[in-house]
Amino acid sequence: GVNSCKITGDKNDLQDSACYYADACLITGDSNILEYSCFDVGATGPSAPTTCTITGKYNHLYYGSCVGTSTCGITGDSNKLLQNSCKATSACTISGGSNYIYDGACSANNACAITGSANQIFQNSCNQPQACSIQSGASSNIIRTNACTNTQACLIGANNNVINSGSCNGGLVACSISTASNTIQGSSCQGANACKIATVGNTIGMASCLGGSACYANNVGGGSCVGYKACYVAYDVGNGSCNGDYACAKTTDGTAAGDGVCNAVSACYGM
């Protein structure tokens, strides 16, 4: 029932539908394993309670564990969420560091609100609107392998994060980056206003920004900015270069250039 599993010790193994109900698993110990466990089958919606509050370290959640609204409040470090775990609205609030999210875990609206550092999200995880909100101070996170693919999927407000391998390919403002030294590669951030980048020092590689108001950007490289308002406010660009529509658009410093250069349709407009 409610508050059914309060786990303060270490190395416990919950299997076969253990701990079913609201606030089912309060886990403060380390190195626990949850399999098919900790489901919120009670209230749903914004006021529903949290199913798995995890403050310990090195816990592993497997096989669809912790499924319910606001299911995984993770403040501990080095936890692993796998195999469709934590699938609910605001499912994974991650303030700890070095956590891993795999195999379709945390797939719901606002699923991954990340304030900790050095977390990794991959293998089709966090694929819902605003799924990956990497907030101020959360640096050195890695989003890869088709993760975080939806509208406003990657709202990045911290430095030194990496987005690669087809990730963040949602619609409107797929990658809103307000900080420096982030890396986007692997055909990522495809969609209208796909790469809204407000600072210098970011790197966008391979197929690049592609559509809509692609790249309010700098340090692009790869296939480059491709279409409509391509590069908008272009600083460095490079490699394939600005490509089409308002290629390079209205630049403010006159430096949009490098390699293939501005290509077609209003190429280098505003330079």
N, C-alpha and C positions, 0 to 999 in steps of 0.2 A: 504494500500500500504506500501511501504518502510517506516520504522520508524513509523508505524501506531499507536502504542500504547505506549506512554511514560507515565509510571505509577509512579508518585512520591508520591502519597498519600497512605493511609492505607485502608485496609478492602474493596478493590474493588473485584467484582465477575465477571469474564469474562466467558461467556457461549456460547454454540452453534456456534462454528466456528468463534468466534471473532478474529480480528487481524491476518489476513492472509497475510503474505508476509515477505520478508527478513527484518531482524532487527525489527521484529514485536513488540516485547515486551521488553522494557527497564524498569525493575522493580526495583525501588530504595526504594519504600515504604514497609511497613510491613503488614503481615496478609492478603495478597491478595489470591484469589482462582481462578485458571484457569481450565476450563473444556472444552474439545474439542477445545482449542484455541491455537493461536500463532504457526501457521504452516508456514514454509518456502516453498513456492511454486514457488520461483524464482530460482536463480542460485544454482547449486550444485557443489560439488567437493571441493578441498582444499582451493580455494579462496572464497568460498561462505560465506556470512556474518552470524553472530550469531543471532539466532532467539530470544532467551530469555536470557538476561543478568540480573541476579538476585543478587542485592547487599543488599537487605533488609532481614529481618528475618521473620520466621514463615509463609512463603508462602507455599501454597499447590498446586501442579500441578496434575491434574487428567485426566483420560480418553484420553490418547494419546496426551496430550498437548506438545508443543515445539518440534515438529518433523522436523528436518532439520540438515544440517551440522553444527557442533560446536554449538549445540542448547542451551545448558544450561551452561553458565559461572556463577558459583555460588560462590560468595565470602561472602555472608551473612551466618548467623548461623541458625540452627534449622528449616531448610526448609524440606518439605516432597515431594518426587517425587513418584507418584504412577501410576499404571495402564498404562503401556506402554508409559510413557512420556519420552521425551528426547532420542529418538531412532535415533541416527545418529553418524557418525564418530566423535570422540572426543566430544561426546554429553555432558558429565557431567564433566567439569573441576571444582573440588570442593576444594576450598581453605578455605572455612569457616568450622566451627566445628558443631558437633552434628546434621548433616543432616541425613535424613533417605531416603533410596532408596528401593522401594518395587515393587512387582508385575510386573516384567519384564521391569522395567524402565532402561534406559541407556544401551541398548543392541546393541552395535556396536563396531567396532574396536577402541581400545584406549578409550573406552567409559567413563571410570571412572578414571581420573587422580586425585588422592587424595593427596593434600598437607596439608589439615586441619586435626584436631584430633577429636576423639570420634564420627566419622561418622559410620553409620551402613548400610550394604548392604545385602539384603536378598531377598528371594522368587524369584529365577530365574533371578535376575537382573545381568547386566554387563557380559553377557555370550558370549563374543566374544574375538578374539585374543588380548592379552595384555590389556584385559578389565579393570583390576583392578591394576593400578600402584600406590602403596602406597609409596610415595616418602619421602625423608629425612626430618625428623622433624614431620612427620605425625604419631603420636603415638595413641595408644588406639582405633584404628578402629576395627570394628567387621564385618567379612564376614561370612555369614551363610546361611543355607537352600538352598543348590545347587546354590549358586551365583558364579560368576566369573569362569565359567567352559569353558575353551578353552586354546589353545596354549599360553604359557607364560602368563597365565591368572593372576597370582598373583606375581607381582614383588614388593617385600616388602623391603623397605630401611629404615624402622624406627622401633622403639621398641614397645613392649607391645601390638602388634596387635593379634587378635584372629581369626583363621580360623576354622570353624567347619561345621558339618552336610552336608557332601558330597560336599563341595565346592572345587574350584580350581583343578578340575579333568581333566585338559587339557592334551595335548600331551607334547611336548618338554618343559622341564623346567617349569612345571606347577607352582611351588612355588620356586622362587629364593629369598632367605632370607639372607640378608647381615648384619643383626642386631640381637640384643639379646632380650631375654624375650618374644618372640612370642610364641603363642600356636596354634598347629594344631591338630584337633581332628575330629572324626566322618567320617572316611574313606575318608579323604580329600587328595589332592595333589597326585593323581594317574596318572602316565604316565612316559614316558622316562625322565630320569633326574628329576624325579618329585619333589624331595625336595633337592635343592641345597642350603645347609645351611652353611654359612661361619663363624658363630660365636657360642659361647657357650651360654647356658642359655635358649635355645629354648626347647619347649616340643612338642612332636609328639605322639599322643595317638591312641587308638583303633586299627583299621586295619593297620595303619602305612604306610610306604612309598611304598611298593609293587613292582614297576617295574623299568626297565632301570637301570640307575646308582643311584638307589633310595638311598637317604640320604647321602650327603656329610655332615654327621650329628653328632648330639649329643643329649643327653637327649631324647631318642626315646620313649620307653615304648609301651604298648598296644600289638598288634599283632607283632610288630617290623618290621624289614627292608625287609623281604620276598625274593626278587630276585636279579639277576644280579648285581654284585658289591655291594650287599646289605651292606649298611652302609659305604662303601668306606673308609672314615676316621672316625672310630667309637670312640666316647668318652664314653658315658654312656650306651646306649641301654636299657636293662632291659625288664622285662615281657617275652613275647614270644621269644624274642631275634632275632638273625641275620638270621635265617631260611635257605637260600639257595644260590646257585651259589657261588660267592666269599664272602660268609657270613663273614661280618666284614672286609673283604679286608685287605689292608695294613694300619694297625693302626700306629699312631706315638707315642702314649703314653702307649700302652699296657693295657688299662683299659676296652676294650670292654667286657662286662660281664653282669651278673645279671639275675636272674630268670631262664627261660628255657635255656639260654646260646646259643651257636653258631649253634646248630642244624646240618646242612648237607653241602655238596659240599664245599670243601675248608674251612670248618668251622673254624673260628678264624684265617684265613690266615693272615700271617704277624704279628701275636701277639708276 
